[in-house]
Amino acid sequence: MGLVSKFFEVHGKVQNVMFRQTFIRGAIKRRLSGGATNDPENKGKVLCMLKGEENLVEDYINFLEQKKVINSWHATVDKIIQSKEERSLEDYEVTTQNVDHFKWSSDVEMYV
């Protein structure tokens, strides 16, 4: 299997619940690159991307679809929709490269 980049929208309870950090930490754990940006017009949507070995990317997306609640702040994935809008990693607010540069709340338990 080769390297792939997947672009998608995550819908659910995904803003103001540490979703982006949780999503990115899960990507790092799986040796994937990724990014996440809140949709400013829809509080129930985050724009995401993952890059890495195809089977690892697909496994993580499937995990998110099945897990539903992914952290102790009740970040919840209702559905994931593939996006046709491709962006570079640097275009995302939170990435696997910059996640440690943010001052995150320390009281979140991640289930990813």
C-alpha positions in Angstrom: 0.0 0.0 0.0 1.2 3.5 -0.7 0.9 6.9 0.8 -2.5 8.7 0.4 -4.0 12.0 1.5 -7.7 11.9 2.5 -9.7 15.1 3.0 -13.0 15.0 4.9 -15.5 16.8 7.1 -16.3 15.5 10.5 -19.8 16.3 11.7 -21.0 16.1 15.3 -20.2 17.8 18.6 -16.8 18.9 17.4 -16.2 22.5 18.4 -15.3 23.7 21.9 -14.8 20.1 23.1 -11.1 19.6 22.3 -11.9 17.6 19.1 -9.0 19.0 17.0 -6.4 18.2 19.6 -7.8 14.8 20.2 -8.0 14.0 16.5 -4.4 15.2 15.9 -3.0 13.3 18.9 -4.7 10.1 17.5 -3.1 10.8 14.1 0.4 11.1 15.7 -0.2 7.9 17.7 -0.8 6.1 14.4 2.2 7.7 12.7 0.1 9.8 10.4 0.3 13.5 9.3 -2.9 15.5 9.7 -4.7 18.7 10.1 -8.0 20.1 11.5 -9.8 23.4 11.1 -13.1 24.5 12.7 -15.7 25.5 10.1 -16.5 29.1 11.1 -20.0 28.9 9.6 -21.0 25.5 11.1 -20.3 24.8 14.8 -21.0 21.1 14.1 -18.3 20.6 11.5 -14.5 20.4 11.4 -12.5 20.1 8.1 -9.8 17.5 8.4 -7.1 15.7 6.4 -4.9 12.7 7.0 -1.8 11.6 5.2 0.1 8.3 5.5 0.0 4.7 4.6 -3.4 4.0 3.1 -4.4 1.2 5.4 -3.5 3.3 8.5 -5.5 6.3 7.2 -8.5 4.1 6.5 -8.2 2.3 9.9 -8.2 5.7 11.7 -11.2 7.0 9.8 -13.1 3.8 10.4 -12.2 4.0 14.1 -13.6 7.6 14.4 -16.8 6.5 12.6 -17.3 3.7 15.1 -16.0 5.3 18.3 -18.5 8.2 18.4 -17.3 9.8 21.7 -13.6 10.4 21.4 -12.7 12.2 24.6 -13.9 13.1 28.1 -15.3 16.4 26.9 -17.8 14.4 24.9 -16.4 15.3 21.4 -18.8 13.2 19.3 -18.4 12.0 15.7 -21.9 11.7 14.0 -20.7 11.2 10.5 -17.7 11.7 8.2 -18.1 13.0 4.7 -15.3 12.8 2.1 -14.4 16.2 0.8 -13.3 17.2 -2.7 -11.5 20.3 -1.4 -7.8 19.5 -1.1 -5.6 21.7 1.1 -2.0 21.6 2.1 -1.2 20.6 5.7 -0.1 24.2 6.5 -3.6 25.5 5.6 -5.1 23.8 8.7 -5.4 25.5 12.1 -4.1 22.5 14.1 -1.7 20.0 12.6 0.6 17.2 13.6 3.4 19.7 13.2 2.0 22.5 15.4 -0.3 20.8 18.0 2.2 21.3 20.8 2.4 25.1 20.2 -1.2 25.6 21.6 -2.1 26.0 25.2 -4.7 23.2 25.6 -6.7 22.4 28.6 -4.9 19.6 30.5 -8.1 18.0 31.9 -9.2 16.1 28.8 -8.9 12.3 28.5 -8.5 11.1 24.9 -10.0 7.8 23.7 -8.1 7.7 20.5 
